[in-house]
Amino acid sequence: MLLPNKHVPVNRSLVGLGGTILGILQDRPRTVSSTWERVRTSNIDASFEQFALAASFLFSLGAVELEDDNLRVTRLRSGGAE
């Protein structure tokens, strides 16, 4: 379920759903509810449980963070000093 394979299509894998979530959050931070609503009304057949797992996966990677009750994409750093 984490990665797509011949039985799990990309949009049903956590990696694929995570990419969809990142795309939704790219333009601006959103609440978890509004992000879920955008996923739910898209062409992706995913449950809220899958959405929550994908969001948790992105959080564990440091790709998203929760700030003021909004999910937002983090700016991943490549280890260099800023």
C-alpha positions as CSV (number, residue, x, y, z in Angstrom):
1,M,0.0,0.0,0.0
2,L,3.0,2.3,0.5
3,L,4.3,1.9,-3.1
4,P,2.3,1.1,-6.3
5,N,2.5,-2.3,-7.7
6,K,0.5,-4.4,-10.1
7,H,-2.3,-4.8,-7.5
8,V,-2.2,-1.2,-6.1
9,P,-2.5,1.7,-8.6
10,V,-0.4,4.8,-8.1
11,N,-3.3,6.9,-6.9
12,R,-4.2,4.4,-4.2
13,S,-0.7,4.1,-2.9
14,L,0.5,6.3,0.0
15,V,3.2,7.7,-2.2
16,G,0.8,8.6,-5.0
17,L,-1.8,10.0,-2.6
18,G,1.0,12.0,-0.9
19,G,1.9,13.5,-4.2
20,T,-1.8,14.6,-4.7
21,I,-1.8,16.1,-1.2
22,L,1.4,18.0,-1.9
23,G,-0.1,19.3,-5.2
24,I,-3.2,20.5,-3.3
25,L,-1.0,22.3,-0.7
26,Q,1.4,23.8,-3.2
27,D,-0.5,27.0,-3.8
28,R,-1.4,27.8,-0.1
29,P,-1.7,26.2,3.3
30,R,-5.1,24.5,4.0
31,T,-6.8,23.0,6.9
32,V,-6.9,19.2,7.1
33,S,-10.6,19.3,6.5
34,S,-10.3,21.4,3.3
35,T,-7.4,19.3,2.1
36,W,-9.4,16.1,2.6
37,E,-12.4,17.7,0.8
38,R,-10.2,18.5,-2.2
39,V,-8.9,14.9,-2.3
40,R,-12.4,13.5,-1.8
41,T,-13.9,15.5,-4.7
42,S,-11.1,14.7,-7.1
43,N,-10.9,11.6,-9.2
44,I,-9.1,9.7,-6.5
45,D,-10.8,6.8,-4.8
46,A,-9.3,7.1,-1.3
47,S,-10.8,6.7,2.1
48,F,-10.2,9.2,4.9
49,E,-8.0,6.5,6.6
50,Q,-5.7,6.4,3.5
51,F,-5.7,10.2,3.4
52,A,-4.6,10.3,7.1
53,L,-1.9,7.7,6.5
54,A,-0.6,9.6,3.5
55,A,-0.6,12.9,5.4
56,S,1.2,11.2,8.3
57,F,3.7,9.7,5.9
58,L,4.4,13.2,4.5
59,F,4.8,14.6,8.0
60,S,7.2,11.9,9.0
61,L,9.3,12.7,5.9
62,G,9.3,16.4,6.8
63,A,7.5,17.3,3.6
64,V,4.5,18.9,5.4
65,E,4.0,20.5,8.7
66,L,1.0,21.7,10.8
67,E,1.1,25.4,11.5
68,D,-1.9,27.3,13.1
69,D,-4.2,24.4,12.3
70,N,-3.1,24.5,8.6
71,L,-1.1,21.9,6.7
72,R,1.6,23.5,4.6
73,V,4.4,22.3,2.5
74,T,7.8,22.7,4.1
75,R,10.8,23.9,2.2
76,L,13.1,20.9,2.3
77,R,16.7,21.7,2.8
78,S,19.6,19.8,1.3
79,G,21.8,20.2,4.3
80,G,23.5,23.4,3.2
81,A,23.7,26.5,5.3
82,E,21.3,29.3,4.6
